[in-house]
């Protein structure tokens, strides 16, 4: 007779980490919405026992937030995640980040204390900068191993949608995130590769195309007829064809490819769509359009 535990679906574990003020609470709520049992501020020492307990009590989806509040034990996390993977669990490590100035503004708006505030580092503008820099250094090793999401320019609803999209994507050896952005609104921090396409013909200067986006047929048809656009697309594909397999061999599970134009409305959007379609037969691909998604949410 087969034990009923043997028929249970594989355990899915999400560990959220990253900077205070970067949106980890929002991400946890999004994960809760799609069926994860969520725990915030777990000491890393308790990770294996909690995962085991929750697997039996709450099902096969567990999400845990671990951050700089557990500074002395953060070094334990990578080894514990490897042990969970060895048991057959599907483990995702997600790192939330944001620009320093954005984090400072968020702390100012919410009047929250930074978790590293202590007797020697009291809350205040200069001390807050020091605490943010110290926190970033503490979490640097985890960031290197994680899928990074830059929340600097994301609304709450955007971040919730991105988390749900990422977690509900089919499992594969590599998940490719293609994202468009506008340089005028800042460079995304979560890019593994970034390509500047501002030198390409710009539909913005075509009166009939200005109000459309790179997802719409008139702009797509215009750009598909531009030799420079096709050359750029071919060059990016050739580059990724060469180096993405090396990332897989290096045990990387995620890669974020950012394409930037001036406003993030036309050229970068078109190329993200074209690149995602090209690679979707080989790997799981997701599309994000930072500026367009701002309008949608």
Steps between C-alpha positions, in 0.01 A plus 500: 500500500631849413530740787275804446798727577677361194224633279520855632615767253857626546554758771531854363705737715546871433753692708461876476791718600630845416507857617269638767245718326531320168158334510545161667168534685322574174664197342396278792138613462514420129633152577227451759244587232620209284496242776830528689517472876708807590730572794679831550831562680594137558839438666704300248574235765130403495465472122528118461273415793235756403493385138458140614225590745307718258525236228300266720258755642431741214576324172783526253552879462703697754637856470742640756651846538856508638698823505756712683309472827670157521841637408709261711345188345464600135803291407291189573241566231681376183590165657147454633350572159733244343387241755137573418571458129669167573171374647321575172351833604465772236677800655484859377714776651369848419688818592310830519705812436458872440721804453639659814313829444174311452552305823576822690182659365291197596634499856429873522145460372412209729702623802622145554823420682761318300550146641871567561424801721673456838662700776792608282299552180197702598244591234590807297589589139874432526458192716233365265740517204760315706248233602382447143859458382575261786187300424592474132842364594347244738270368226746513209568125491129414494440753222755321282301177523149643464257621240513877556196726467567875497196670650631857467248592230226248573159567643361256755264346245786458250716322754214270599440414135870436434530266800193301397615481138845379601377235743231367268736459202582141397807355666804466273879495527504875428234766530568798273347834593503754217416851616470828316570834665557866426841650579334828592343324800818332622692179439359180658727348765386142442655453154737214425541641148397843379485628142466865398290537182464879498696524175226317305233679289243642740125465424442790740598736217242349266176694562278201421693271737575722801184405691547126441735264684741230393233240574269639232508401134577842343817545708603135467463514122701822481786365711504161326581682176802684642833330417665643812229352723535158338878518539470591867255216555733252329800622701319465833377152406853397400642631827238323713534179299869500587478583870168378640608133478806595704271645768310172511826304537584734787173395670323829443122463502402855401624768264359848450566665165415872491448694178497879534393779268426862584146474632440125519197516272602387150839354407583321825145363527508363146838334552402345833196347331707371207774357722255326733331336203836387362619333822171362633545166323821436698435654841221646706473867402322786674442853375493816707451851369590733784358820355197347328415303814502824696216619276312170527511497881 
